[in-house]
């Protein structure tokens, strides 16, 4: 299995890497929401391969020397990077970032103790969803400014707002397509947030940073189709209540996270803005407070959000259902236009690395799924 392969690769560090650990934070800060469990998970893409046009297309990802200086952060960071390499070498979807190569030494490169001793090469992300949302917000603000209201007719403003909403909804559909693909292979992402959604050089949506992803194993399954997995995993703002409370959970935890993210994409807002950790725990995790839904949004989207962020796991729709609902709404808003919704993979100029370079032995089975 994938977890067995990760454990095997981790032994090259001189000991079993601790795959799961806890953490604390005093405030739900907008700029640093993922410090609760893996405070040391701070990777950097410092170098890139440049084409003749000097446009960076690929990035190198490895551990900072400051992360490697401390044993605990080194173990957590190395486990995350190995996990990400394992998953990305076995996944193939147009909205999931592609891995293009790894260092020759494989995971044993960590034993050198040198920054960049172990690295993976990925498609370079040109911008994140968080950055894109700031641009959307500025554009929306311009549309609603007094100057434009005077220059344009009300009908023109409405048409422009609709076009912008369709653009944002297309982004949500692409994210949903990637998560649907992961869930079809029993993989839970666990860290969905704007900072982990990017846009490549073509402008295509890419889900990245698989350090917290896990393959759901039959031996961890409980009677109610929930699993014994690490609690408090991911970013609190988008974390499902059952995850925050340390209860067993399943794929529907990603559905909750996606529903909160979907609200942010549609509203161009920050969910639970300026909530302290304590306030969030009281009102959201242990309460029923959720973002206010705009009544002008299509009913199926409003209904999807409400069901998706329900406290009851059984009330949440599957990710596949979310995808179908959003896709249908998008097609309707685009007057029947289905362009860009086939979600077929693009032609790649680089081969995905061989599994044994990721720490697999050649005899081990990969989790490489069938084509989406």
DOTILUM-904200 format. One record per residue: residue number from 0; chain; x, y, z of N, C-alpha, C in turn. Coordinates in steps of 0.02 Angstrom, whole numbers. Atoms other than C-alpha are relative to their C-alpha. Layout:
N
[r NUM,A,[X,Y,Z],[X,Y,Z],[X,Y,Z]]
...
//
This chain:
372
[r 0,A,[42,-60,0],[0,0,0],[44,62,0]]
[r 1,A,[-38,-63,1],[50,182,-10],[32,14,67]]
[r 2,A,[-28,-13,-66],[73,199,178],[61,-44,13]]
[r 3,A,[-56,45,-10],[188,46,178],[61,26,-38]]
[r 4,A,[-55,-28,40],[292,126,40],[30,61,33]]
[r 5,A,[-25,-60,-34],[303,289,136],[44,-20,59]]
[r 6,A,[-38,23,-58],[362,197,291],[67,-28,-22]]
[r 7,A,[-62,28,26],[491,103,188],[49,54,-20]]
[r 8,A,[-43,-55,22],[557,263,111],[25,40,60]]
[r 9,A,[-18,-41,-58],[559,349,280],[58,-29,38]]
[r 10,A,[-54,31,-37],[683,224,351],[68,24,-23]]
[r 11,A,[-63,-26,25],[818,303,243],[24,60,41]]
[r 12,A,[-19,-55,-43],[820,445,369],[37,-25,62]]
[r 13,A,[-33,27,-58],[893,328,497],[-49,-20,54]]
[r 14,A,[51,19,-48],[729,295,586],[-68,12,-30]]
[r 15,A,[68,-8,25],[543,286,559],[-22,72,7]]
[r 16,A,[24,-69,-2],[475,457,514],[-68,2,33]]
[r 17,A,[65,-10,-33],[334,516,624],[-47,31,-50]]
[r 18,A,[44,-24,52],[191,534,502],[-55,46,25]]
[r 19,A,[54,-42,-26],[66,618,616],[22,30,66]]
[r 20,A,[-17,-32,-64],[91,745,757],[-48,57,12]]
[r 21,A,[46,-54,-18],[-6,877,850],[33,67,1]]
[r 22,A,[-27,-68,-3],[14,1065,865],[-52,47,27]]
[r 23,A,[46,-49,-28],[-63,1221,938],[10,68,-31]]
[r 24,A,[-4,-69,23],[-99,1400,890],[-47,41,42]]
[r 25,A,[40,-42,-44],[-168,1545,989],[-54,39,-36]]
[r 26,A,[49,-41,36],[-264,1636,853],[-10,-26,-70]]
[r 27,A,[17,20,68],[-349,1601,689],[21,56,-46]]
[r 28,A,[-27,-55,39],[-236,1717,592],[-9,-12,-74]]
[r 29,A,[15,8,71],[-279,1749,409],[60,-25,-39]]
[r 30,A,[-59,15,40],[-100,1731,349],[35,-64,22]]
[r 31,A,[-35,59,-24],[-52,1577,450],[-48,-48,34]]
[r 32,A,[52,43,-29],[-194,1455,474],[19,-73,3]]
[r 33,A,[-16,70,2],[-102,1292,446],[54,-20,50]]
[r 34,A,[-52,14,-49],[13,1300,597],[-23,-48,54]]
[r 35,A,[27,40,-55],[-101,1193,705],[31,-69,5]]
[r 36,A,[-27,67,-5],[-27,1026,658],[71,-5,-26]]
[r 37,A,[-67,7,28],[127,1046,549],[32,70,-7]]
[r 38,A,[-29,-67,1],[209,1211,597],[64,1,-42]]
[r 39,A,[-64,2,37],[369,1153,513],[-9,-14,-74]]
[r 40,A,[12,15,70],[286,1115,346],[8,63,-43]]
[r 41,A,[-11,-61,38],[367,1260,255],[51,-15,-55]]
[r 42,A,[-43,16,57],[435,1216,86],[10,63,-44]]
[r 43,A,[-12,-57,43],[507,1333,-43],[21,-22,-69]]
[r 44,A,[-21,13,69],[524,1331,-231],[48,56,-18]]
[r 45,A,[-49,-54,8],[685,1431,-242],[32,1,-70]]
[r 46,A,[-32,4,65],[752,1370,-408],[-50,-25,-52]]
[r 47,A,[44,25,52],[670,1335,-574],[39,-8,-64]]
[r 48,A,[-29,9,66],[712,1276,-748],[-30,53,-45]]
[r 49,A,[25,-54,41],[698,1420,-868],[5,-18,-74]]
[r 50,A,[0,12,72],[651,1407,-1050],[39,56,-34]]
[r 51,A,[-36,-51,37],[731,1510,-1187],[-31,68,9]]
[r 52,A,[35,-63,-10],[600,1642,-1154],[13,28,70]]
[r 53,A,[-16,-19,-69],[667,1652,-975],[-62,-2,45]]
[r 54,A,[61,8,-40],[493,1607,-913],[4,-64,40]]
[r 55,A,[-5,61,-41],[503,1486,-766],[-62,-44,-8]]
[r 56,A,[57,45,9],[394,1334,-797],[-1,-56,51]]
[r 57,A,[-4,53,-49],[456,1208,-670],[34,26,63]]
[r 58,A,[-28,-22,-64],[501,1225,-486],[28,-60,38]]
[r 59,A,[-30,51,-43],[610,1128,-365],[-26,10,71]]
[r 60,A,[28,-4,-68],[532,1089,-196],[41,-43,48]]
[r 61,A,[-41,37,-49],[637,1038,-45],[-6,34,68]]
[r 62,A,[4,-27,-67],[657,1069,141],[49,56,11]]
[r 63,A,[-44,-54,-20],[729,1230,208],[53,-28,49]]
[r 64,A,[-51,21,-48],[891,1212,305],[-23,13,71]]
[r 65,A,[25,-16,-66],[804,1294,453],[-48,-54,25]]
[r 66,A,[44,55,-18],[675,1153,450],[40,-62,16]]
[r 67,A,[-41,59,-10],[812,1022,441],[41,4,64]]
[r 68,A,[-41,-8,-60],[902,1093,593],[-31,-31,62]]
[r 69,A,[35,29,-57],[769,1029,713],[-27,-69,-18]]
[r 70,A,[18,69,16],[737,843,723],[-75,-9,-13]]
[r 71,A,[72,10,7],[548,854,747],[-27,30,-65]]
[r 72,A,[23,-33,61],[519,978,606],[29,-34,-62]]
[r 73,A,[-31,36,56],[640,882,495],[-39,-64,-15]]
[r 74,A,[37,62,10],[545,719,522],[-69,14,-32]]
[r 75,A,[66,-16,27],[375,799,490],[5,25,-72]]
[r 76,A,[-8,-29,67],[436,897,339],[20,-53,-51]]
[r 77,A,[-22,53,45],[524,746,263],[-57,-48,-15]]
[r 78,A,[57,45,10],[370,637,289],[-49,32,-49]]
[r 79,A,[47,-34,45],[262,768,202],[24,-1,-72]]
[r 80,A,[-27,-5,67],[378,785,54],[0,-69,-34]]
[r 81,A,[2,68,27],[393,596,31],[-72,-19,-17]]
[r 82,A,[71,15,12],[204,579,47],[-24,33,-64]]
[r 83,A,[21,-36,60],[177,711,-85],[28,-32,-63]]
[r 84,A,[-31,32,58],[300,628,-204],[-34,-66,-16]]
[r 85,A,[33,64,11],[216,459,-179],[-68,10,-34]]
[r 86,A,[66,-11,29],[43,526,-217],[4,26,-71]]
[r 87,A,[-2,-31,66],[89,635,-364],[28,-46,-53]]
[r 88,A,[-27,47,49],[187,495,-447],[-52,-52,-21]]
[r 89,A,[51,50,14],[28,390,-445],[-66,29,-23]]
[r 90,A,[62,-33,19],[-104,519,-493],[7,35,-67]]
[r 91,A,[0,-33,66],[-151,589,-662],[-67,33,-12]]
[r 92,A,[61,-39,11],[-281,726,-677],[19,70,-22]]
[r 93,A,[-18,-66,25],[-279,892,-772],[-1,56,52]]
[r 94,A,[4,-53,-51],[-319,989,-613],[39,-18,63]]
[r 95,A,[-47,16,-54],[-188,907,-503],[70,12,-25]]
[r 96,A,[-67,-18,22],[-11,971,-510],[40,-62,-18]]
[r 97,A,[-39,57,24],[110,857,-603],[70,1,30]]
[r 98,A,[-69,8,-22],[273,791,-535],[41,-18,-62]]
[r 99,A,[-39,10,60],[410,797,-667],[65,-38,13]]
[r 100,A,[-63,36,-15],[559,720,-577],[16,3,74]]
[r 101,A,[-25,0,-68],[648,681,-415],[76,-7,-3]]
[r 102,A,[-73,7,-1],[829,679,-360],[19,-74,-11]]
[r 103,A,[-22,68,16],[929,525,-414],[2,-45,61]]
[r 104,A,[-8,41,-60],[956,467,-235],[-66,-23,30]]
[r 105,A,[63,16,-31],[772,460,-193],[0,23,72]]
[r 106,A,[5,-22,-69],[724,476,-9],[65,-4,39]]
[r 107,A,[-64,4,-35],[900,425,43],[39,65,-5]]
[r 108,A,[-33,-65,5],[950,600,-12],[-5,41,64]]
[r 109,A,[6,-35,-64],[888,660,158],[59,-14,45]]
[r 110,A,[-54,20,-43],[1033,567,238],[61,46,-7]]
[r 111,A,[-57,-45,9],[1155,694,167],[-1,59,48]]
[r 112,A,[7,-56,-46],[1087,826,285],[9,67,-33]]
[r 113,A,[-11,-61,37],[1110,954,148],[-67,27,-27]]
[r 114,A,[60,-30,27],[973,1076,95],[-6,-19,-74]]
[r 115,A,[8,22,68],[903,1006,-66],[28,-69,-13]]
[r 116,A,[-25,68,9],[976,834,-35],[-53,-46,-29]]
[r 117,A,[57,34,31],[804,768,-76],[-46,54,-27]]
[r 118,A,[45,-50,30],[694,866,-195],[-45,-33,-51]]
[r 119,A,[43,21,54],[552,847,-316],[-10,59,-47]]
[r 120,A,[11,-53,49],[522,944,-476],[-73,-1,-22]]
[r 121,A,[71,-6,15],[346,1007,-507],[-13,54,-51]]
[r 122,A,[21,-57,41],[253,1116,-629],[-2,61,45]]
[r 123,A,[-2,-61,-41],[275,1294,-569],[-69,32,2]]
[r 124,A,[63,-35,-9],[122,1380,-498],[12,75,-9]]
[r 125,A,[-10,-71,14],[108,1556,-568],[-34,44,52]]
[r 126,A,[36,-38,-51],[-18,1616,-439],[-46,-48,37]]
[r 127,A,[46,42,-39],[-129,1545,-302],[-71,27,-5]]
[r 128,A,[69,-22,0],[-316,1554,-284],[-9,61,46]]
[r 129,A,[3,-57,-45],[-291,1673,-138],[19,64,-35]]
[r 130,A,[-22,-59,38],[-198,1794,-252],[-51,17,-53]]
[r 131,A,[50,-12,52],[-326,1773,-390],[-63,32,29]]
[r 132,A,[60,-27,-32],[-468,1811,-269],[8,74,15]]
[r 133,A,[-12,-71,-12],[-388,1978,-227],[-12,40,-64]]
[r 134,A,[12,-33,64],[-392,2022,-412],[-75,2,-15]]
[r 135,A,[73,2,10],[-574,1966,-424],[-34,53,42]]
[r 136,A,[31,-48,-45],[-617,2074,-275],[8,72,-26]]
[r 137,A,[-13,-67,27],[-536,2229,-352],[-43,13,-61]]
[r 138,A,[41,-8,60],[-627,2200,-517],[-73,10,18]]
[r 139,A,[70,-6,-21],[-793,2177,-429],[-13,69,32]]
[r 140,A,[6,-65,-32],[-763,2335,-329],[-5,56,-52]]
[r 141,A,[2,-49,54],[-733,2432,-490],[-69,2,-32]]
[r 142,A,[66,4,31],[-896,2371,-564],[-52,37,40]]
[r 143,A,[50,-30,-44],[-992,2434,-414],[17,72,20]]
[r 144,A,[-19,-69,-16],[-902,2601,-405],[-49,50,-30]]
[r 145,A,[47,-51,24],[-1003,2760,-429],[16,22,-71]]
[r 146,A,[-19,-23,66],[-903,2808,-582],[-27,-46,-55]]
[r 147,A,[24,47,51],[-944,2649,-678],[-76,-3,-2]]
[r 148,A,[73,1,-1],[-1124,2653,-622],[-29,57,-41]]
[r 149,A,[22,-58,39],[-1138,2824,-704],[14,-11,-74]]
[r 150,A,[-20,9,70],[-1047,2770,-863],[-38,-57,-34]]
[r 151,A,[32,58,30],[-1131,2602,-889],[-72,-6,23]]
[r 152,A,[69,12,-18],[-1311,2550,-888],[-3,-56,52]]
[r 153,A,[9,52,-50],[-1378,2437,-751],[4,-69,-33]]
[r 154,A,[-1,63,37],[-1398,2301,-881],[72,-22,-15]]
[r 155,A,[-71,15,16],[-1213,2312,-930],[36,-25,62]]
[r 156,A,[-32,21,-63],[-1159,2299,-748],[-20,-72,18]]
[r 157,A,[24,66,-16],[-1267,2146,-722],[33,-53,-45]]
[r 158,A,[-30,47,48],[-1196,2064,-878],[73,-13,19]]
[r 159,A,[-70,8,-19],[-1017,2096,-819],[6,-39,65]]
[r 160,A,[0,38,-63],[-1055,2031,-643],[-13,-74,-13]]
[r 161,A,[16,70,18],[-1129,1874,-720],[61,-34,-31]]
[r 162,A,[-59,29,32],[-975,1847,-828],[54,-15,51]]
[r 163,A,[-51,11,-51],[-860,1866,-679],[-19,-59,46]]
[r 164,A,[24,55,-43],[-967,1747,-575],[12,-67,-36]]
[r 165,A,[-11,61,40],[-957,1617,-715],[74,-19,1]]
[r 166,A,[-72,13,-3],[-767,1635,-715],[20,-33,66]]
[r 167,A,[-15,27,-66],[-760,1601,-529],[-29,-70,8]]
[r 168,A,[32,65,-6],[-882,1457,-541],[38,-54,-40]]
[r 169,A,[-40,47,39],[-775,1375,-676],[60,-24,41]]
[r 170,A,[-55,17,-44],[-630,1380,-553],[-23,-52,52]]
[r 171,A,[27,46,-50],[-738,1294,-422],[-14,-69,-30]]
[r 172,A,[14,63,34],[-790,1160,-548],[64,-39,-10]]
[r 173,A,[-64,34,10],[-608,1121,-587],[27,-28,65]]
[r 174,A,[-23,24,-66],[-564,1106,-402],[-41,-62,19]]
[r 175,A,[45,55,-17],[-715,994,-377],[16,-62,-42]]
[r 176,A,[-18,56,43],[-662,885,-525],[61,-37,27]]
[r 177,A,[-60,31,-28],[-491,855,-446],[-16,-40,63]]
[r 178,A,[18,34,-62],[-567,810,-278],[-43,-62,-14]]
[r 179,A,[40,58,20],[-694,695,-362],[45,-57,-22]]
[r 180,A,[-49,51,23],[-549,604,-444],[35,-32,59]]
[r 181,A,[-35,27,-59],[-457,586,-278],[-46,-46,40]]
[r 182,A,[47,39,-39],[-612,523,-189],[-18,-66,-34]]
[r 183,A,[15,62,36],[-644,395,-326],[53,-53,13]]
[r 184,A,[-54,46,-17],[-479,318,-271],[13,-3,75]]
[r 185,A,[-2,4,-73],[-516,332,-84],[57,40,30]]
[r 186,A,[-52,-45,-26],[-393,474,-57],[-32,63,27]]
[r 187,A,[27,-61,-31],[-437,614,62],[55,52,2]]
[r 188,A,[-51,-52,8],[-347,779,34],[18,34,67]]
[r 189,A,[-7,-24,-70],[-372,857,209],[31,70,8]]
[r 190,A,[-31,-66,-9],[-294,1027,173],[-23,48,-55]]
[r 191,A,[27,-43,53],[-408,1119,52],[-5,72,25]]
[r 192,A,[1,-71,-16],[-385,1308,56],[27,38,-61]]
[r 193,A,[-23,-38,59],[-348,1449,-70],[74,-4,-12]]
[r 194,A,[-73,2,7],[-161,1436,-36],[24,-65,-31]]
[r 195,A,[-18,64,30],[-161,1256,-99],[-34,-13,-67]]
[r 196,A,[28,2,68],[-252,1294,-261],[38,51,-41]]
[r 197,A,[-39,-46,39],[-148,1370,-399],[-20,1,-74]]
[r 198,A,[11,-6,72],[-145,1420,-582],[69,-6,-34]]
[r 199,A,[-64,9,34],[-8,1361,-700],[10,52,-55]]
[r 200,A,[-16,-49,52],[70,1451,-848],[-54,6,-53]]
[r 201,A,[56,-3,47],[-83,1410,-954],[-62,30,31]]
[r 202,A,[59,-25,-34],[-202,1475,-823],[-45,-55,25]]
[r 203,A,[40,57,-23],[-265,1300,-781],[3,-6,75]]
[r 204,A,[3,10,-73],[-321,1264,-603],[38,-63,19]]
[r 205,A,[-38,57,-25],[-205,1148,-506],[-5,-5,76]]
[r 206,A,[-1,14,-71],[-229,1071,-335],[70,-25,16]]
[r 207,A,[-68,21,-17],[-60,1053,-250],[9,-4,75]]
[r 208,A,[-19,12,-70],[27,1015,-84],[-39,-59,29]]
[r 209,A,[32,62,-23],[-19,834,-46],[32,-28,63]]
[r 210,A,[-34,24,-60],[80,824,115],[-45,-29,53]]
[r 211,A,[47,25,-51],[-76,791,220],[-50,-50,-29]]
[r 212,A,[46,47,32],[-166,679,95],[11,-70,28]]
[r 213,A,[-4,69,-24],[-204,501,149],[-44,-46,-41]]
[r 214,A,[39,51,33],[-265,343,67],[-40,-36,54]]
[r 215,A,[41,32,-50],[-412,272,165],[9,-76,-3]]
[r 216,A,[-15,72,-2],[-366,95,219],[-56,-39,33]]
[r 217,A,[53,41,-29],[-491,-44,256],[9,-14,74]]
[r 218,A,[-12,16,-70],[-408,-83,422],[-15,58,48]]
[r 219,A,[16,-59,-42],[-444,94,484],[-75,16,0]]
[r 220,A,[71,-15,7],[-628,86,438],[-40,-25,59]]
[r 221,A,[45,18,-54],[-760,85,574],[-67,-21,-29]]
[r 222,A,[64,27,23],[-937,17,565],[-42,52,-38]]
[r 223,A,[41,-52,32],[-1015,184,513],[35,33,-59]]
[r 224,A,[-37,-25,58],[-896,207,365],[42,61,16]]
[r 225,A,[-48,-53,-19],[-786,327,462],[67,-33,15]]
[r 226,A,[-68,27,-6],[-600,307,487],[37,33,58]]
[r 227,A,[-43,-26,-52],[-476,328,627],[59,35,-33]]
[r 228,A,[-52,-40,31],[-370,469,558],[20,56,49]]
[r 229,A,[-25,-52,-43],[-269,609,635],[-48,59,5]]
[r 230,A,[44,-58,-11],[-372,749,711],[38,65,-11]]
[r 231,A,[-27,-67,6],[-345,936,691],[49,6,-57]]
[r 232,A,[-43,0,59],[-270,912,519],[-25,49,-52]]
[r 233,A,[18,-50,51],[-268,1055,394],[-4,69,29]]
[r 234,A,[8,-69,-20],[-319,1237,411],[-68,8,34]]
[r 235,A,[60,-2,-41],[-447,1275,546],[-59,33,-35]]
[r 236,A,[54,-35,33],[-548,1396,440],[-41,-46,-45]]
[r 237,A,[33,45,48],[-589,1256,316],[-8,-71,28]]
[r 238,A,[-1,66,-31],[-579,1109,438],[-70,-22,22]]
[r 239,A,[65,27,-21],[-733,1000,464],[-2,-7,76]]
[r 240,A,[6,3,-74],[-799,1002,644],[24,-66,29]]
[r 241,A,[-20,65,-27],[-771,815,667],[76,-9,1]]
[r 242,A,[-73,3,2],[-588,834,618],[29,42,57]]
[r 243,A,[-23,-44,-53],[-564,980,738],[-13,-29,69]]
[r 244,A,[18,29,-65],[-648,883,878],[32,-68,13]]
[r 245,A,[-34,63,-10],[-541,729,855],[-43,-62,-7]]
[r 246,A,[44,57,11],[-683,616,800],[18,-37,-65]]
[r 247,A,[-12,35,63],[-673,482,664],[-35,37,-57]]
[r 248,A,[30,-35,57],[-710,552,491],[14,-38,-64]]
[r 249,A,[-8,33,65],[-714,508,307],[7,52,-55]]
[r 250,A,[-8,-45,57],[-711,585,133],[-43,63,5]]
[r 251,A,[46,-58,-5],[-854,702,180],[34,59,35]]
[r 252,A,[-37,-56,-31],[-727,806,279],[25,47,-56]]
[r 253,A,[-21,-41,57],[-662,865,109],[-60,37,-29]]
[r 254,A,[61,-32,26],[-842,904,57],[-15,62,41]]
[r 255,A,[10,-58,-43],[-860,1019,207],[49,55,-19]]
[r 256,A,[-51,-49,17],[-696,1106,165],[-15,33,-67]]
[r 257,A,[16,-27,66],[-748,1125,-17],[-60,47,3]]
[r 258,A,[60,-42,-5],[-917,1199,32],[19,69,27]]
[r 259,A,[-23,-64,-28],[-831,1334,137],[40,37,-53]]
[r 260,A,[-40,-31,53],[-708,1365,-5],[-45,26,-56]]
[r 261,A,[47,-20,53],[-851,1373,-131],[-34,66,18]]
[r 262,A,[30,-63,-22],[-934,1509,-27],[49,57,-10]]
[r 263,A,[-51,-52,8],[-770,1607,-28],[10,19,-72]]
[r 264,A,[-9,-14,71],[-754,1590,-217],[-60,40,-27]]
[r 265,A,[60,-35,25],[-934,1645,-249],[-6,70,28]]
[r 266,A,[8,-66,-32],[-930,1790,-126],[62,43,-5]]
[r 267,A,[-66,-32,-1],[-746,1835,-150],[13,26,71]]
[r 268,A,[-9,-20,-70],[-741,1841,39],[40,-51,39]]
[r 269,A,[-37,44,-44],[-647,1764,184],[-49,-29,51]]
[r 270,A,[46,30,-48],[-752,1640,284],[25,8,72]]
[r 271,A,[-17,-7,-71],[-756,1671,472],[56,51,10]]
[r 272,A,[-53,-51,-1],[-652,1828,447],[9,29,70]]
[r 273,A,[-20,-28,-65],[-562,1888,605],[-26,-39,60]]
[r 274,A,[20,43,-55],[-629,1744,709],[63,-22,38]]
[r 275,A,[-54,28,-39],[-512,1699,852],[-9,-76,2]]
[r 276,A,[5,72,-4],[-476,1517,881],[-57,-21,47]]
[r 277,A,[52,15,-49],[-591,1517,1032],[-70,13,-28]]
[r 278,A,[65,-18,30],[-733,1604,939],[-20,-51,-53]]
[r 279,A,[13,48,52],[-717,1484,794],[-22,-67,30]]
[r 280,A,[17,63,-33],[-722,1334,911],[-71,1,28]]
[r 281,A,[66,-6,-32],[-877,1397,1000],[-56,4,-52]]
[r 282,A,[55,-13,47],[-980,1459,852],[-2,-48,-59]]
[r 283,A,[-2,40,61],[-922,1349,709],[9,-74,14]]
[r 284,A,[-15,71,-12],[-842,1187,769],[-54,-32,44]]
[r 285,A,[50,28,-46],[-963,1161,914],[-68,35,-5]]
[r 286,A,[64,-35,11],[-1103,1271,847],[-23,-11,-71]]
[r 287,A,[28,7,67],[-1201,1294,688],[12,62,-43]]
[r 288,A,[-12,-61,38],[-1132,1461,629],[36,-16,-66]]
[r 289,A,[-30,9,66],[-1093,1463,443],[-3,67,-37]]
[r 290,A,[2,-63,38],[-1059,1602,315],[-69,15,-27]]
[r 291,A,[65,-21,26],[-1209,1703,256],[-1,-8,-76]]
[r 292,A,[6,15,71],[-1267,1645,85],[-38,55,-37]]
[r 293,A,[32,-52,41],[-1311,1773,-49],[-62,-30,-35]]
[r 294,A,[63,25,28],[-1493,1748,-100],[-5,5,-75]]
[r 295,A,[3,-7,73],[-1456,1797,-280],[37,-57,-36]]
[r 296,A,[-34,56,31],[-1346,1645,-311],[-51,-53,-21]]
[r 297,A,[46,53,22],[-1428,1500,-405],[-18,-47,58]]
[r 298,A,[24,42,-55],[-1532,1392,-288],[40,-65,9]]
[r 299,A,[-39,62,-8],[-1437,1229,-325],[67,11,34]]
[r 300,A,[-64,-15,-32],[-1274,1312,-272],[-9,16,74]]
[r 301,A,[14,-16,-70],[-1350,1383,-113],[-17,-63,39]]
[r 302,A,[18,62,-33],[-1424,1214,-71],[60,-45,10]]
[r 303,A,[-61,41,-4],[-1259,1127,-106],[44,23,58]]
[r 304,A,[-40,-26,-55],[-1167,1242,15],[-28,-22,67]]
[r 305,A,[32,16,-64],[-1293,1213,155],[8,-74,18]]
[r 306,A,[-7,71,-13],[-1288,1025,136],[73,-20,10]]
[r 307,A,[-70,17,-3],[-1101,1020,112],[34,17,66]]
[r 308,A,[-32,-18,-64],[-1058,1110,274],[-43,-19,60]]
[r 309,A,[42,24,-54],[-1188,1020,379],[43,-34,54]]
[r 310,A,[-35,35,-54],[-1132,956,550],[-6,-75,-7]]
[r 311,A,[13,71,10],[-1206,788,502],[35,-26,-63]]
[r 312,A,[-38,26,57],[-1088,690,391],[-46,-33,-52]]
[r 313,A,[46,36,44],[-1232,590,318],[-40,47,-45]]
[r 314,A,[38,-49,40],[-1315,749,252],[42,30,-56]]
[r 315,A,[-44,-29,50],[-1164,801,150],[-2,-41,-64]]
[r 316,A,[0,37,63],[-1169,756,-35],[70,-27,-15]]
[r 317,A,[-65,25,21],[-1029,657,-115],[34,53,-44]]
[r 318,A,[-35,-48,42],[-896,753,-209],[-22,-6,-73]]
[r 319,A,[24,11,68],[-958,676,-370],[-66,36,-11]]
[r 320,A,[64,-36,5],[-1132,747,-336],[12,75,-4]]
[r 321,A,[-18,-71,1],[-1055,917,-301],[23,20,-70]]
[r 322,A,[-26,-15,67],[-965,910,-467],[-56,4,-52]]
[r 323,A,[54,1,49],[-1121,866,-566],[-46,60,8]]
[r 324,A,[43,-59,-13],[-1224,1004,-483],[33,63,-26]]
[r 325,A,[-35,-61,20],[-1093,1138,-512],[10,3,-75]]
[r 326,A,[-10,2,73],[-1058,1082,-690],[-65,18,-36]]
[r 327,A,[65,-14,31],[-1244,1087,-733],[-17,75,5]]
[r 328,A,[14,-72,-10],[-1261,1262,-659],[44,42,-44]]
[r 329,A,[-46,-38,42],[-1108,1323,-752],[-22,-1,-73]]
[r 330,A,[23,6,69],[-1172,1257,-918],[-62,43,-11]]
[r 331,A,[61,-40,6],[-1340,1341,-887],[16,74,-1]]
[r 332,A,[-20,-70,-1],[-1258,1507,-844],[36,21,-63]]
[r 333,A,[-36,-14,63],[-1155,1493,-1003],[-43,-16,-61]]
[r 334,A,[48,12,55],[-1311,1461,-1107],[16,-63,-41]]
[r 335,A,[-11,64,33],[-1265,1281,-1145],[71,-13,-22]]
[r 336,A,[-69,9,22],[-1080,1307,-1179],[37,-47,48]]
[r 337,A,[-35,49,-41],[-981,1156,-1115],[76,2,-10]]
[r 338,A,[-71,-6,14],[-809,1217,-1172],[41,-5,64]]
[r 339,A,[-46,5,-56],[-669,1165,-1053],[-25,-43,57]]
[r 340,A,[28,40,-54],[-777,1046,-952],[8,-75,-10]]
[r 341,A,[-10,71,11],[-717,880,-1021],[52,-29,48]]
[r 342,A,[-51,20,-49],[-571,875,-896],[42,-59,-24]]
[r 343,A,[-47,50,25],[-458,772,-1007],[71,26,12]]
[r 344,A,[-69,-22,-15],[-271,774,-973],[32,31,-62]]
[r 345,A,[-38,-32,53],[-156,884,-1074],[60,-44,-18]]
[r 346,A,[-60,35,21],[-10,815,-1173],[58,23,43]]
[r 347,A,[-56,-18,-44],[144,810,-1061],[66,-12,-36]]
[r 348,A,[-65,7,31],[323,835,-1118],[49,-36,46]]
[r 349,A,[-42,35,-48],[394,752,-961],[-36,-62,25]]
[r 350,A,[30,60,-27],[366,577,-897],[-2,4,76]]
[r 351,A,[3,4,-73],[310,548,-719],[55,-47,23]]
[r 352,A,[-55,42,-24],[455,475,-617],[-21,-72,14]]
[r 353,A,[13,70,-15],[469,287,-596],[-13,-9,74]]
[r 354,A,[17,9,-70],[392,224,-433],[60,-15,45]]
[r 355,A,[-56,19,-43],[558,151,-370],[43,60,19]]
[r 356,A,[-38,-60,-17],[635,325,-374],[-33,37,58]]
[r 357,A,[36,-31,-55],[504,378,-248],[9,-37,66]]
[r 358,A,[-8,39,-61],[556,246,-124],[-32,-68,-4]]
[r 359,A,[28,66,10],[462,98,-194],[56,-48,-21]]
[r 360,A,[-42,50,32],[552,-63,-232],[-37,-16,-65]]
[r 361,A,[32,13,64],[518,-117,-411],[-54,-54,5]]
[r 362,A,[50,53,-8],[418,-265,-346],[-62,24,36]]
[r 363,A,[58,-25,-37],[301,-156,-242],[-53,25,-47]]
[r 364,A,[55,-24,41],[130,-112,-309],[-10,74,10]]
[r 365,A,[16,-71,-3],[91,67,-349],[-75,9,6]]
[r 366,A,[71,-13,-2],[-77,147,-317],[-23,36,-63]]
[r 367,A,[18,-36,61],[-75,217,-493],[-70,-21,-23]]
[r 368,A,[69,16,20],[-260,228,-537],[-8,0,-75]]
[r 369,A,[16,-3,71],[-343,209,-704],[-9,72,-22]]
[r 370,A,[10,-68,26],[-361,359,-817],[-68,26,20]]
[r 371,A,[65,-29,-19],[-497,481,-762],[-43,8,-62]]
//
